């Protein structure tokens, strides 16, 4: 099992366990009470993961303009 799947599995198990404990002890669940709020959380998570994957696959076009260890940058022209 790769690391990504393991993280997802642990996250799901932790979420289910936390929900069960809140229900068993009568505590308010740390989640939005409405379906729209829950869908918003899911949409934000999917957006976060999607942009992370998209940015990791893009070419770094501005790498030559980035500063070195001392913060100096390459001059644009003569």
Backbone atoms as SQL, in Angstrom:
CREATE TABLE atoms (id INTEGER PRIMARY KEY, chain TEXT, resi INTEGER, resn TEXT, atom TEXT, x REAL, y REAL, z REAL);
INSERT INTO atoms VALUES
  (1, 'A', 1, 'UNK', 'N', 0.860, -1.175, 0.000),
  (2, 'A', 1, 'UNK', 'CA', 0.000, 0.000, 0.000),
  (3, 'A', 1, 'UNK', 'C', 0.906, 1.238, 0.000),
  (4, 'A', 2, 'UNK', 'N', 0.647, 2.173, -0.908),
  (5, 'A', 2, 'UNK', 'CA', 1.500, 3.357, -0.964),
  (6, 'A', 2, 'UNK', 'C', 1.118, 4.357, 0.133),
  (7, 'A', 3, 'UNK', 'N', 1.942, 5.366, 0.271),
  (8, 'A', 3, 'UNK', 'CA', 1.779, 6.333, 1.357),
  (9, 'A', 3, 'UNK', 'C', 0.472, 7.110, 1.249),
  (10, 'A', 4, 'UNK', 'N', 0.089, 7.493, 0.027),
  (11, 'A', 4, 'UNK', 'CA', -1.141, 8.280, -0.161),
  (12, 'A', 4, 'UNK', 'C', -2.368, 7.489, 0.290),
  (13, 'A', 5, 'UNK', 'N', -2.447, 6.242, -0.094),
  (14, 'A', 5, 'UNK', 'CA', -3.598, 5.412, 0.305),
  (15, 'A', 5, 'UNK', 'C', -3.617, 5.187, 1.808),
  (16, 'A', 6, 'UNK', 'N', -2.447, 5.030, 2.394),
  (17, 'A', 6, 'UNK', 'CA', -2.373, 4.835, 3.846),
  (18, 'A', 6, 'UNK', 'C', -2.877, 6.076, 4.572),
  (19, 'A', 7, 'UNK', 'N', -2.489, 7.271, 4.087),
  (20, 'A', 7, 'UNK', 'CA', -2.959, 8.514, 4.703),
  (21, 'A', 7, 'UNK', 'C', -4.477, 8.646, 4.591),
  (22, 'A', 8, 'UNK', 'N', -5.036, 8.295, 3.449),
  (23, 'A', 8, 'UNK', 'CA', -6.483, 8.370, 3.262),
  (24, 'A', 8, 'UNK', 'C', -7.184, 7.388, 4.204),
  (25, 'A', 9, 'UNK', 'N', -6.660, 6.179, 4.298),
  (26, 'A', 9, 'UNK', 'CA', -7.265, 5.169, 5.172),
  (27, 'A', 9, 'UNK', 'C', -7.228, 5.612, 6.635),
  (28, 'A', 10, 'UNK', 'N', -6.095, 6.144, 7.065),
  (29, 'A', 10, 'UNK', 'CA', -5.977, 6.608, 8.450),
  (30, 'A', 10, 'UNK', 'C', -6.927, 7.779, 8.701),
  (31, 'A', 11, 'UNK', 'N', -7.026, 8.691, 7.742),
  (32, 'A', 11, 'UNK', 'CA', -7.937, 9.833, 7.886),
  (33, 'A', 11, 'UNK', 'C', -9.388, 9.396, 7.998),
  (34, 'A', 12, 'UNK', 'N', -9.792, 8.449, 7.164),
  (35, 'A', 12, 'UNK', 'CA', -11.164, 7.957, 7.228),
  (36, 'A', 12, 'UNK', 'C', -11.446, 7.240, 8.544),
  (37, 'A', 13, 'UNK', 'N', -10.519, 6.404, 8.982),
  (38, 'A', 13, 'UNK', 'CA', -10.704, 5.696, 10.252),
  (39, 'A', 13, 'UNK', 'C', -10.765, 6.669, 11.429),
  (40, 'A', 14, 'UNK', 'N', -9.911, 7.687, 11.403),
  (41, 'A', 14, 'UNK', 'CA', -9.926, 8.681, 12.471),
  (42, 'A', 14, 'UNK', 'C', -11.236, 9.466, 12.469),
  (43, 'A', 15, 'UNK', 'N', -11.743, 9.807, 11.293),
  (44, 'A', 15, 'UNK', 'CA', -13.015, 10.525, 11.204),
  (45, 'A', 15, 'UNK', 'C', -14.180, 9.709, 11.726),
  (46, 'A', 16, 'UNK', 'N', -14.211, 8.427, 11.357),
  (47, 'A', 16, 'UNK', 'CA', -15.292, 7.556, 11.824),
  (48, 'A', 16, 'UNK', 'C', -15.198, 7.365, 13.342),
  (49, 'A', 17, 'UNK', 'N', -13.981, 7.178, 13.843),
  (50, 'A', 17, 'UNK', 'CA', -13.808, 6.987, 15.285),
  (51, 'A', 17, 'UNK', 'C', -14.212, 8.238, 16.054),
  (52, 'A', 18, 'UNK', 'N', -13.832, 9.402, 15.555),
  (53, 'A', 18, 'UNK', 'CA', -14.196, 10.645, 16.225),
  (54, 'A', 18, 'UNK', 'C', -15.706, 10.861, 16.217),
  (55, 'A', 19, 'UNK', 'N', -16.348, 10.575, 15.099),
  (56, 'A', 19, 'UNK', 'CA', -17.794, 10.687, 15.017),
  (57, 'A', 19, 'UNK', 'C', -18.500, 9.735, 15.975),
  (58, 'A', 20, 'UNK', 'N', -17.992, 8.508, 16.062),
  (59, 'A', 20, 'UNK', 'CA', -18.590, 7.520, 16.966),
  (60, 'A', 20, 'UNK', 'C', -18.424, 7.934, 18.425),
  (61, 'A', 21, 'UNK', 'N', -17.256, 8.456, 18.777),
  (62, 'A', 21, 'UNK', 'CA', -17.031, 8.893, 20.160),
  (63, 'A', 21, 'UNK', 'C', -17.919, 10.085, 20.514),
  (64, 'A', 22, 'UNK', 'N', -18.067, 11.013, 19.597),
  (65, 'A', 22, 'UNK', 'CA', -18.946, 12.164, 19.854),
  (66, 'A', 22, 'UNK', 'C', -20.382, 11.702, 20.052),
  (67, 'A', 23, 'UNK', 'N', -20.820, 10.748, 19.251),
  (68, 'A', 23, 'UNK', 'CA', -22.190, 10.240, 19.354),
  (69, 'A', 23, 'UNK', 'C', -22.385, 9.470, 20.663),
  (70, 'A', 24, 'UNK', 'N', -21.384, 8.659, 21.024),
  (71, 'A', 24, 'UNK', 'CA', -21.500, 7.830, 22.223),
  (72, 'A', 24, 'UNK', 'C', -21.531, 8.667, 23.495),
  (73, 'A', 25, 'UNK', 'N', -20.772, 9.755, 23.544),
  (74, 'A', 25, 'UNK', 'CA', -20.704, 10.578, 24.743),
  (75, 'A', 25, 'UNK', 'C', -21.621, 11.797, 24.686),
  (76, 'A', 26, 'UNK', 'N', -22.408, 11.929, 23.631),
  (77, 'A', 26, 'UNK', 'CA', -23.363, 13.031, 23.526),
  (78, 'A', 26, 'UNK', 'C', -22.720, 14.387, 23.294),
  (79, 'A', 27, 'UNK', 'N', -21.541, 14.406, 22.709),
  (80, 'A', 27, 'UNK', 'CA', -20.851, 15.662, 22.420),
  (81, 'A', 27, 'UNK', 'C', -21.271, 16.182, 21.046),
  (82, 'A', 28, 'UNK', 'N', -21.245, 17.487, 20.855),
  (83, 'A', 28, 'UNK', 'CA', -21.559, 17.999, 19.520),
  (84, 'A', 28, 'UNK', 'C', -20.462, 17.602, 18.529),
  (85, 'A', 29, 'UNK', 'N', -20.855, 17.177, 17.372),
  (86, 'A', 29, 'UNK', 'CA', -19.892, 16.746, 16.354),
  (87, 'A', 29, 'UNK', 'C', -19.147, 17.952, 15.798),
  (88, 'A', 30, 'UNK', 'N', -17.825, 17.827, 15.621),
  (89, 'A', 30, 'UNK', 'CA', -17.048, 18.941, 15.077),
  (90, 'A', 30, 'UNK', 'C', -17.170, 19.004, 13.548),
  (91, 'A', 31, 'UNK', 'N', -18.389, 19.154, 13.068),
  (92, 'A', 31, 'UNK', 'CA', -18.649, 19.180, 11.625),
  (93, 'A', 31, 'UNK', 'C', -19.856, 20.075, 11.367),
  (94, 'A', 32, 'UNK', 'N', -19.999, 20.543, 10.152),
  (95, 'A', 32, 'UNK', 'CA', -21.173, 21.363, 9.827),
  (96, 'A', 32, 'UNK', 'C', -22.458, 20.556, 10.001),
  (97, 'A', 33, 'UNK', 'N', -23.507, 21.152, 10.560),
  (98, 'A', 33, 'UNK', 'CA', -24.732, 20.407, 10.809),
  (99, 'A', 33, 'UNK', 'C', -25.598, 20.199, 9.568),
  (100, 'A', 34, 'UNK', 'N', -25.326, 20.909, 8.499),
  (101, 'A', 34, 'UNK', 'CA', -26.181, 20.821, 7.315),
  (102, 'A', 34, 'UNK', 'C', -25.426, 20.140, 6.174),
  (103, 'A', 35, 'UNK', 'N', -26.192, 19.580, 5.272),
  (104, 'A', 35, 'UNK', 'CA', -25.598, 18.897, 4.122),
  (105, 'A', 35, 'UNK', 'C', -24.781, 19.863, 3.272),
  (106, 'A', 36, 'UNK', 'N', -25.247, 21.083, 3.105),
  (107, 'A', 36, 'UNK', 'CA', -24.505, 22.059, 2.300),
  (108, 'A', 36, 'UNK', 'C', -23.135, 22.358, 2.911),
  (109, 'A', 37, 'UNK', 'N', -23.069, 22.455, 4.224),
  (110, 'A', 37, 'UNK', 'CA', -21.790, 22.683, 4.893),
  (111, 'A', 37, 'UNK', 'C', -20.841, 21.514, 4.724),
  (112, 'A', 38, 'UNK', 'N', -21.376, 20.301, 4.816),
  (113, 'A', 38, 'UNK', 'CA', -20.548, 19.112, 4.628),
  (114, 'A', 38, 'UNK', 'C', -20.035, 19.036, 3.193),
  (115, 'A', 39, 'UNK', 'N', -20.883, 19.375, 2.233),
  (116, 'A', 39, 'UNK', 'CA', -20.447, 19.371, 0.836),
  (117, 'A', 39, 'UNK', 'C', -19.395, 20.439, 0.591),
  (118, 'A', 40, 'UNK', 'N', -19.491, 21.566, 1.284),
  (119, 'A', 40, 'UNK', 'CA', -18.485, 22.610, 1.166),
  (120, 'A', 40, 'UNK', 'C', -17.129, 22.106, 1.652),
  (121, 'A', 41, 'UNK', 'N', -17.113, 21.376, 2.756),
  (122, 'A', 41, 'UNK', 'CA', -15.860, 20.816, 3.271),
  (123, 'A', 41, 'UNK', 'C', -15.281, 19.830, 2.271),
  (124, 'A', 42, 'UNK', 'N', -16.099, 18.980, 1.691),
  (125, 'A', 42, 'UNK', 'CA', -15.632, 18.017, 0.696),
  (126, 'A', 42, 'UNK', 'C', -15.090, 18.743, -0.532),
  (127, 'A', 43, 'UNK', 'N', -15.792, 19.768, -1.002),
  (128, 'A', 43, 'UNK', 'CA', -15.350, 20.517, -2.177),
  (129, 'A', 43, 'UNK', 'C', -14.015, 21.215, -1.916),
  (130, 'A', 44, 'UNK', 'N', -13.854, 21.789, -0.734),
  (131, 'A', 44, 'UNK', 'CA', -12.591, 22.455, -0.409),
  (132, 'A', 44, 'UNK', 'C', -11.439, 21.450, -0.356),
  (133, 'A', 45, 'UNK', 'N', -11.694, 20.282, 0.202),
  (134, 'A', 45, 'UNK', 'CA', -10.662, 19.253, 0.268),
  (135, 'A', 45, 'UNK', 'C', -10.271, 18.781, -1.127),
  (136, 'A', 46, 'UNK', 'N', -11.259, 18.524, -1.973),
  (137, 'A', 46, 'UNK', 'CA', -10.957, 18.084, -3.337),
  (138, 'A', 46, 'UNK', 'C', -10.219, 19.172, -4.118),
  (139, 'A', 47, 'UNK', 'N', -10.591, 20.417, -3.935),
  (140, 'A', 47, 'UNK', 'CA', -9.894, 21.514, -4.591),
  (141, 'A', 47, 'UNK', 'C', -8.448, 21.625, -4.132),
  (142, 'A', 48, 'UNK', 'N', -8.232, 21.489, -2.847),
  (143, 'A', 48, 'UNK', 'CA', -6.884, 21.555, -2.286),
  (144, 'A', 48, 'UNK', 'C', -6.012, 20.438, -2.856),
  (145, 'A', 49, 'UNK', 'N', -6.543, 19.218, -2.875),
  (146, 'A', 49, 'UNK', 'CA', -5.780, 18.091, -3.404),
  (147, 'A', 49, 'UNK', 'C', -5.546, 18.235, -4.908),
  (148, 'A', 50, 'UNK', 'N', -6.557, 18.701, -5.631),
  (149, 'A', 50, 'UNK', 'CA', -6.434, 18.847, -7.080),
  (150, 'A', 50, 'UNK', 'C', -5.389, 19.870, -7.475),
  (151, 'A', 51, 'UNK', 'N', -5.394, 21.028, -6.829),
  (152, 'A', 51, 'UNK', 'CA', -4.399, 22.054, -7.139),
  (153, 'A', 51, 'UNK', 'C', -3.003, 21.579, -6.754),
  (154, 'A', 52, 'UNK', 'N', -2.882, 20.856, -5.659),
  (155, 'A', 52, 'UNK', 'CA', -1.581, 20.310, -5.263),
  (156, 'A', 52, 'UNK', 'C', -1.015, 19.375, -6.315),
  (157, 'A', 53, 'UNK', 'N', -1.858, 18.526, -6.875),
  (158, 'A', 53, 'UNK', 'CA', -1.395, 17.616, -7.929),
  (159, 'A', 53, 'UNK', 'C', -1.084, 18.364, -9.218),
  (160, 'A', 54, 'UNK', 'N', -1.918, 19.357, -9.556),
  (161, 'A', 54, 'UNK', 'CA', -1.716, 20.109, -10.790),
  (162, 'A', 54, 'UNK', 'C', -0.413, 20.911, -10.732),
  (163, 'A', 55, 'UNK', 'N', -0.153, 21.543, -9.605),
  (164, 'A', 55, 'UNK', 'CA', 1.069, 22.344, -9.477),
  (165, 'A', 55, 'UNK', 'C', 2.319, 21.473, -9.467),
  (166, 'A', 56, 'UNK', 'N', 2.220, 20.283, -8.963),
  (167, 'A', 56, 'UNK', 'CA', 3.374, 19.386, -8.926),
  (168, 'A', 56, 'UNK', 'C', 3.752, 18.908, -10.322),
  (169, 'A', 57, 'UNK', 'N', 2.822, 18.916, -11.264),
  (170, 'A', 57, 'UNK', 'CA', 3.095, 18.426, -12.612),
  (171, 'A', 57, 'UNK', 'C', 3.485, 19.538, -13.575),
  (172, 'A', 58, 'UNK', 'N', 3.276, 20.790, -13.185),
  (173, 'A', 58, 'UNK', 'CA', 3.617, 21.905, -14.062),
  (174, 'A', 58, 'UNK', 'C', 5.105, 22.161, -14.078),
  (175, 'A', 59, 'UNK', 'N', 5.588, 22.672, -15.192),
  (176, 'A', 59, 'UNK', 'CA', 6.982, 23.052, -15.307),
  (177, 'A', 59, 'UNK', 'C', 7.213, 24.354, -14.553),
  (178, 'A', 60, 'UNK', 'N', 8.324, 24.453, -13.857),
  (179, 'A', 60, 'UNK', 'CA', 8.676, 25.680, -13.135),
  (180, 'A', 60, 'UNK', 'C', 9.264, 26.665, -14.146),
  (181, 'A', 61, 'UNK', 'N', 8.426, 27.552, -14.668),
  (182, 'A', 61, 'UNK', 'CA', 8.849, 28.455, -15.733),
  (183, 'A', 61, 'UNK', 'C', 9.702, 29.609, -15.239),
  (184, 'A', 62, 'UNK', 'N', 9.603, 29.978, -13.999),
  (185, 'A', 62, 'UNK', 'CA', 10.331, 31.131, -13.472),
  (186, 'A', 62, 'UNK', 'C', 11.518, 30.747, -12.601),
  (187, 'A', 63, 'UNK', 'N', 11.988, 29.531, -12.723),
  (188, 'A', 63, 'UNK', 'CA', 13.107, 29.057, -11.904),
  (189, 'A', 63, 'UNK', 'C', 14.356, 29.940, -12.067),
  (190, 'A', 64, 'UNK', 'N', 14.706, 30.403, -13.290),
  (191, 'A', 64, 'UNK', 'CA', 15.913, 31.240, -13.414),
  (192, 'A', 64, 'UNK', 'C', 15.799, 32.581, -12.681),
  (193, 'A', 65, 'UNK', 'N', 14.601, 33.039, -12.408),
  (194, 'A', 65, 'UNK', 'CA', 14.417, 34.320, -11.733),
  (195, 'A', 65, 'UNK', 'C', 14.415, 34.205, -10.213),
  (196, 'A', 66, 'UNK', 'N', 14.435, 32.991, -9.702),
  (197, 'A', 66, 'UNK', 'CA', 14.391, 32.785, -8.249),
  (198, 'A', 66, 'UNK', 'C', 15.733, 33.130, -7.623),
  (199, 'A', 67, 'UNK', 'N', 15.703, 33.643, -6.407),
  (200, 'A', 67, 'UNK', 'CA', 16.923, 34.016, -5.704),
  (201, 'A', 67, 'UNK', 'C', 17.666, 32.803, -5.186),
  (202, 'A', 68, 'UNK', 'N', 18.960, 32.991, -4.975),
  (203, 'A', 68, 'UNK', 'CA', 19.786, 31.938, -4.420),
  (204, 'A', 68, 'UNK', 'C', 19.746, 31.994, -2.909),
  (205, 'A', 69, 'UNK', 'N', 20.714, 31.366, -2.258),
  (206, 'A', 69, 'UNK', 'CA', 20.731, 31.353, -0.789),
  (207, 'A', 69, 'UNK', 'C', 20.820, 32.746, -0.157),
  (208, 'A', 70, 'UNK', 'N', 21.434, 33.695, -0.882),
  (209, 'A', 70, 'UNK', 'CA', 21.554, 35.036, -0.331),
  (210, 'A', 70, 'UNK', 'C', 20.435, 35.959, -0.790),
  (211, 'A', 71, 'UNK', 'N', 19.484, 35.451, -1.623),
  (212, 'A', 71, 'UNK', 'CA', 18.359, 36.245, -2.072),
  (213, 'A', 71, 'UNK', 'C', 18.610, 37.011, -3.355),
  (214, 'A', 72, 'UNK', 'N', 19.814, 36.925, -3.900),
  (215, 'A', 72, 'UNK', 'CA', 20.103, 37.657, -5.135),
  (216, 'A', 72, 'UNK', 'C', 19.442, 36.953, -6.311),
  (217, 'A', 73, 'UNK', 'N', 19.040, 37.748, -7.316),
  (218, 'A', 73, 'UNK', 'CA', 18.392, 37.202, -8.501),
  (219, 'A', 73, 'UNK', 'C', 19.243, 37.462, -9.727),
  (220, 'A', 74, 'UNK', 'N', 18.929, 36.769, -10.812),
  (221, 'A', 74, 'UNK', 'CA', 19.625, 36.931, -12.068),
  (222, 'A', 74, 'UNK', 'C', 19.116, 38.218, -12.724),
  (223, 'A', 75, 'UNK', 'N', 20.004, 39.004, -13.296),
  (224, 'A', 75, 'UNK', 'CA', 19.583, 40.219, -13.968),
  (225, 'A', 75, 'UNK', 'C', 18.855, 39.877, -15.261),
  (226, 'A', 76, 'UNK', 'N', 17.839, 40.655, -15.594),
  (227, 'A', 76, 'UNK', 'CA', 17.016, 40.388, -16.771),
  (228, 'A', 76, 'UNK', 'C', 17.711, 40.762, -18.068),
  (229, 'A', 77, 'UNK', 'N', 18.607, 41.691, -18.054),
  (230, 'A', 77, 'UNK', 'CA', 19.254, 42.133, -19.284),
  (231, 'A', 77, 'UNK', 'C', 20.625, 42.719, -19.023),
  (232, 'A', 78, 'UNK', 'N', 21.312, 43.202, -20.065),
  (233, 'A', 78, 'UNK', 'CA', 22.667, 43.742, -19.895),
  (234, 'A', 78, 'UNK', 'C', 22.715, 45.078, -19.186);
